[in-house]
Amino acid sequence: MGYKMVDFVGAGPGAEDLITVRGMKLLQEADCVIYAGSLVNPGLLSYTGENCAVYNSATMHLEEVLGVIEEMEAKGKHTVRLHTGDPSLYGAIREQIDALRMRGISYRICPGVSSFCGAAAALSAEYTLPGVSQSVIITRMEGRTSVPEREKLHRLAVHGATMVLFLSSGMTAKVQEELLQGGYQGETPCAIVYKATWEEEKVIRGRLCELCKLAEENQITKTALIVVGDVLGEDYELSKLYDKHFETGYRTAAGTGAEES
C-alpha cells in the first residue's frame, strides 16, 4: 500500500536556515524531493537523506512531475514538493493539488517564509507604517501570463499603498510607466532587492522615476523583487501600540486613575 501523501513545502526566500523547522524535518524524512531548481537554494538539499531521490522540476513539465509522484506513491515512498518562498504565492500548486485529488493522492502544505518578507528584512522596512500605508499589494507585471483587467498595475497604483512586485524585474520600463500612470509620484521611493537573504543579495534604492535606469545599471533582469511606496521614506507616525498614553487590554494608559491608584 502506498504512502498516499505528498508534502508541499515552502523552502523560504533563499537562505538555507530560513526554511521552517517543519519543512526541514519533512526534507529529512523524504524518500523523494522534487524541487524548483531555478529558484530554490540547492543547499537545502543537504537536509535530505543519503538515499533520497532528487528531481529538478525546472527541467520538467507537469505530467513529468506527476509521473514521479505516482511512481513514488506506488512504492509507498514519501515525496516532498519543494517550492520557493511560500507555496501560496506564484507557486503553481493549485494545478498540482487538483491532479493529486483526481488520483486519490493525499497532500499537505507546509508554509514557508516568502521572499517579500526577506526583502523587507533586507530593506529594514515596515510595509505597514501608520499614517503612510496600512495595506500591501502583492502583484506582478503582466507578461506572457496575463492578469485580470481590474488588476492591471495602473489600476492598483491608484491606492498609493505599499506594492511588492514579483516576476517583474525584467520589465521595469513597463512597471515604471504603469505605476506613474496610475498615480504614484515620480519621487516615490522604490527599491529592487535581488536574491533577498541569499549570499548574493543586493539592494538598490532610488525613486520610481528612475526604476528602469536602476535595473539596467545593475544588470538585474530576474530573481528580484520590486518594492514601491512611501514606507521606504522617512516620514511616518509613531504606532499607538507602544504609546504610553494608549490603553490596551494588557496595559493601562499613563496618567489614568487606574494607574495612579
N, C-alpha and C positions, 0 to 999 in steps of 0.2 A: 504494500500500500504506500502511495506516495506521500511526501511531506505535506503537500497541498497548501503551501504557504509561500508567498513572496513578500519580502520586506522592501518597500521603497524607502530609501534613507537619504536624508539631506546631508551632503558632505560638508556643508559650511562654505564660507566665502573663499577659502583658499588655504590658509594656514592649517597645517596638519593637526594642531591642538585645538582648533575651533570646531571640530566635529563634536556632537553631543556624546556624553558617556554612553547613552543607549545605542547611538549609532556605531560607536567604536566596538561595543560588545557584540553587536549584530555582525559586524565585519569579522570579528574574531571567530564567531560561530559558523560563518557561511561556508558552504561547500562550493558555491559559485558566486562570483561577483561580476555583474555587467555594469561597467562604469562609463560615464560620459567623458571619454578621453580628451576631447578638445577643450574641456573646461575644468574638470576635476583634477586636483593636485595628485599626481601619481604616487606621491609619498604616502598617501592614505592607504595604499595597498600593502604597506608594511604591517598593517594591523591584521591582515588575513593570515590564515594558517598555511602551513607548508604545502598541503595538498589541495588548496583551493584553486579551482579553475577560474581564470580571469579573462573576460572578453571586453574589448573596447568598442562601445556602441557607436563611436564616431565613424566607424567604417561599416556599420551595419544598417539595414533598413528594418522597419517594424516587424515584418514577418520573420526576419532572421533572429531578432531579439526574442520574439515569442517562441520560435522554434527551440532556442536554447533553454528557455524556461520550461517548456513542455518536456524536453529531454530530461532535465534535472528532476522534474516532478515525477516522471515515470520511474526514476531510480531512487525516489524517496529522498532527494537531496534538497538542501535549503539554499535558496537563491536570494541574493541582495542586489537590488537595482539601485545603484549609487548615482544620485543626481547632484549637480552643483547647487550650492546655496540651500534654499528651502524648495522642496519639490513643487510646492503650490504656485510658485512664480516662474512662468515660462519654462516649465519642466516637461511639458507634453506628456503628463502622466495620465490624463483622462482617457486617451485612446488606448493606453496600455491596460488600465483598470477595466475598461469595458470589455476588452478582449479576454482578460482573465476571467471576468464574470461569465462570459459566454462559454468558457472552457471549464467552468466549475472549479477554478483555482482560487483559493482564498488569498487575501493580501492584507498587509498592514502598512501604515505610513508613519515613519519616524521623522518629525520635523527637524529642520536644520537652521542654522544662522544664515540669514540672507546676506548677499553682498551689499544690499543697500544699508544694512546695519554696519557692515565692515567699512563702507565708505564714510558713514557718519563718524565712526571712530577715527578714521584717518584724517578727517577734517576737523576733529574736536567740535563737532556740530551737534546742536539740538534741533531737530527738524520742526519741533512744535514750540516756538517761543511765544510767550504771552504778548499780546499786542502786535504781533508780527504775522504769524501764521499758526493756525491750530489744525491744519489739515495737511496731509501728504498725498500727493498724486503720484502713483507708481504707474508708469506707462512706457510706451515705446514709439519711435517714429515709424510711420508706415513705410514698408519696403516691399519685398517680394510677398510678404504676408500682409494682407490688408487689415485695417482696423475699422470698426463701425464708424459711420459718418459722424455720429454725435460725439465720438471720441477723438476726432482729429485734433492735433496739437493746438491749433489756433483757437479751437473751441474750449479746450481745457484751460488754456492760458488766461482766459478772462477772469478766472477766480483769483489769480495772483498768489496762489498757495505755493508751498514748497513742492517742487517737482523733481522726481528722480526718474531718469530715463535709462532703461535697459536697451541693449541691442541697437544702439543709435549712434555710436561713436564714429561710424564710418559714413554718416550722413549729416555732419554737423552744420553744413551750409543750409540745408533744408530745415534742420531743427531751429537754427537761429532765425531764419526767415519766418517760420510758423509762429514761434513764440513772440517775436516782436509784433507780428501781425495781430496776434491775439490779445495783446495788452501789456505784456511785460515791458518795462522800460529798458533802453539800451544799457543803462548804468546798473541794472540789476546784477548783483553778484552771482557768479556761477563758478563751477569747478568741474574738472574732469579727473576722475580717480581711476587710474589704471591698475588693474590687478590688486584691488584692495585686500590687505592682510598677507599677500604673498611677499616673498623676499624682494621681488622686482617692483613692489608698489611704488607708484609715482603719483603725486598730487600736483595738479596745475590749477591755479586760481586766476580769476580775471573777471571781466564784465561780459554780459550776454552779447553785447555788440561786437566782441572780439572772439567769440567762441570758436568759430571756424578757423580763424587765424591761429589760435592757441593749439588746436588739434593738429593743424598742418605743421606748425613749427616743431611740435614734439613728436611728429610722425605716429600719432595714435589713430588707429582705424578700427580697432576691435578690443575685446576684453576690457572694456572700461565703462564706467557709469558717468552720466552727466547729471549734476545737481544744480538746480537753479532756484533762486529765491532769496528774499531779504533776510532770512535766518542766517545767511552767511555773512551778513553785515555786522555792524557794531551796535545798532540801536534796538533796544527791546525793553520791556517792562519786567520788573522783578516778579517772580512767582508768588502767589498768595500762599502757597503750600507751607513755606517756611517763614512767612511774615509773622512777627511776634504779636501783631495786633489782630491776626486772623484766627478765629476759633474753629477747631475741628472736633470730631468725635473722640480724639485722643489727647487734645491739648486745649487748655483754657487760654483765651486771649489775654495778653498782658494788660494790666490796669483795670481788670474787671473785679467786681466784688468777690467773685468766687475764688480768684487767685489770691486776693489780699487777705481773705478770712482764714 
